[in-house]
Amino acid sequence: MKRLAALAVLFSIAMFAQETKAPEGKSESSGKAESGNLQLWKWANFLVLAGGIGYLAGKNAGPFFSARSRQIRKDIIEADEARSEAQARADAVDLRLANLEAEIAALRRDAQMEAQAETERQAQHTAAEIAKLQHHSEQEITAAGKAARLELKGYAAQLAIGLAERKLHDRMTPGAQDAMVRGFVRHLQ
């Protein structure tokens, strides 16, 4: 539509410019009569052109301007919504900045509590490991003590047997041996 209107305007300007030039070689009086007649045609041409442009503008301008108006209203509403969202975000950021010290303090407090909980958990784990080691050590000590006592009893028994053998060997004379063999034989009968 814009192209058509621009083309019509250019065509009218060209027609108007061509008609305003006086033809060469004609007299001035005949030029005035033609000029008046030409002027009338110019105005008629202009009115037809203006009427055509007005008709086309009236036919197409209404829907164009109503659509454009709806688009502008929609853009205004979207801009208001975007402005409201931006304001809400800005308010949220301002509130968050205002509460930043409190959040930092809360984060520090949470970190300290987590560190303390981790320290307690490590202490409990360490205590449990120490208790396991003590229990294991006590069992090993008890087992080693039993083994040492058994070994000591065995050694004491060997010493006692060795001592008894020496005493027997010292007391055993050939006469005592004969007396023992006779007593044994009597006992068997």
C-alpha positions in Angstrom: 0.0 0.0 0.0 2.8 2.4 0.8 4.5 1.6 -2.5 1.3 2.2 -4.4 0.8 5.6 -2.7 4.4 6.6 -3.3 4.1 5.6 -7.0 0.9 7.6 -7.4 2.5 10.7 -5.8 5.6 10.4 -8.1 3.4 10.0 -11.1 1.3 13.1 -10.2 4.5 15.1 -9.6 5.9 14.0 -13.0 2.6 14.9 -14.7 2.4 18.2 -13.0 6.0 19.1 -13.9 5.5 18.1 -17.5 2.4 20.2 -17.9 3.9 23.3 -16.3 6.5 23.6 -19.1 5.4 26.0 -21.9 5.8 24.5 -25.4 8.4 26.3 -27.5 7.5 28.3 -30.5 3.9 29.2 -29.5 2.6 32.6 -28.8 1.9 33.9 -25.4 -1.9 34.3 -25.8 -2.4 30.8 -27.0 -0.1 29.7 -24.2 -2.4 31.4 -21.7 -5.5 29.7 -23.0 -3.8 26.4 -23.0 -2.4 27.1 -19.6 -5.8 27.7 -18.2 -7.1 24.5 -19.8 -4.0 22.7 -18.6 -4.5 24.0 -15.1 -8.0 22.6 -15.1 -6.7 19.1 -16.2 -4.1 19.3 -13.6 -6.6 19.9 -10.9 -8.9 17.2 -12.2 -5.9 14.7 -12.4 -5.0 15.7 -8.9 -8.5 15.2 -7.6 -8.7 11.8 -9.2 -5.4 10.8 -7.8 -6.2 12.2 -4.4 -9.5 10.4 -4.5 -7.9 7.1 -5.4 -5.3 7.4 -2.7 -8.0 8.4 -0.2 -10.1 5.4 -1.2 -7.1 3.0 -0.9 -6.0 4.6 2.3 -9.6 4.4 3.8 -10.0 0.8 2.7 -6.6 -0.5 4.0 -5.7 2.0 6.7 -8.4 1.0 9.1 -7.4 -2.6 9.5 -3.7 -1.6 9.4 -4.1 1.0 12.1 -6.3 -1.2 14.3 -3.8 -4.1 14.0 -1.0 -1.7 14.7 -2.9 -0.3 17.7 -3.5 -3.9 19.1 0.2 -4.6 18.6 1.2 -1.4 20.4 -1.2 -2.2 23.3 0.2 -5.8 23.5 3.8 -4.4 23.5 2.8 -1.9 26.2 1.3 -4.7 28.4 4.4 -6.9 27.8 6.6 -4.0 28.7 4.7 -3.4 31.9 4.9 -7.1 32.8 8.6 -7.1 32.1 9.1 -3.9 34.1 7.1 -5.5 37.0 9.2 -8.7 36.8 12.4 -6.7 36.7 11.2 -4.6 39.7 10.3 -7.8 41.6 13.8 -9.2 40.8 15.4 -6.0 41.9 13.4 -6.0 45.1 14.4 -9.6 45.7 18.1 -8.7 45.1 17.8 -5.7 47.5 16.2 -8.0 50.1 18.8 -10.6 49.7 21.6 -8.0 49.9 19.9 -6.7 53.1 19.9 -10.2 54.5 23.4 -11.0 53.3 25.0 -10.5 56.7 22.4 -12.8 58.3 22.9 -15.4 55.6 26.7 -15.3 56.0 26.3 -15.7 59.8 23.9 -18.6 59.2 26.4 -20.2 56.8 29.2 -19.8 59.3 27.1 -21.2 62.1 26.2 -24.2 59.9 29.8 -24.7 59.0 30.8 -24.7 62.6 28.1 -27.1 63.5 29.1 -29.4 60.7 32.8 -29.2 61.7 31.8 -29.9 65.4 29.7 -32.9 64.3 32.5 -34.2 62.1 34.9 -33.8 65.1 32.6 -35.7 67.3 32.1 -38.4 64.7 35.9 -38.7 64.3 36.3 -38.9 68.1 33.7 -41.6 68.4 35.3 -43.5 65.5 38.8 -43.1 67.1 37.4 -44.3 70.5 35.8 -47.3 68.9 39.0 -48.2 67.1 41.0 -47.8 70.4 38.5 -50.0 72.2 38.9 -52.6 69.5 42.7 -52.4 69.7 42.5 -52.7 73.5 40.2 -55.7 73.4 42.4 -57.3 70.8 45.5 -56.6 72.8 43.9 -58.0 76.0 43.0 -61.2 74.1 46.6 -61.5 72.8 48.0 -60.8 76.2 45.6 -63.4 77.8 46.6 -65.9 75.1 50.3 -65.2 75.5 49.9 -65.6 79.3 48.2 -68.9 78.9 50.8 -70.1 76.5 53.6 -68.9 78.9 51.9 -70.6 81.8 51.6 -73.9 79.8 55.2 -73.6 78.7 56.3 -72.8 82.3 54.3 -75.8 83.6 56.0 -78.0 81.0 59.4 -76.6 81.9 58.7 -77.1 85.6 57.5 -80.7 85.0 60.7 -81.4 83.0 62.8 -79.9 85.8 60.8 -81.9 88.4 61.2 -85.1 86.4 64.9 -84.4 85.9 65.3 -83.7 89.6 63.4 -86.9 90.5 65.5 -88.9 88.2 68.7 -87.5 89.8 67.4 -88.2 93.2 66.3 -91.7 92.2 69.6 -92.2 90.5 71.5 -91.0 93.6 69.4 -93.3 95.9 69.4 -96.3 93.6 72.0 -98.6 94.7 72.3 -102.1 93.4 70.8 -103.4 96.6 67.9 -101.0 96.5 67.2 -102.0 92.9 67.1 -105.6 93.8 64.7 -105.0 96.7 62.4 -103.0 94.5 62.3 -105.7 91.8 61.5 -108.3 94.4 58.8 -106.2 95.9 57.4 -105.7 92.4 57.4 -109.3 91.6 55.7 -110.2 94.9 53.1 -107.7 94.2 52.4 -109.2 90.8 52.0 -112.7 92.2 
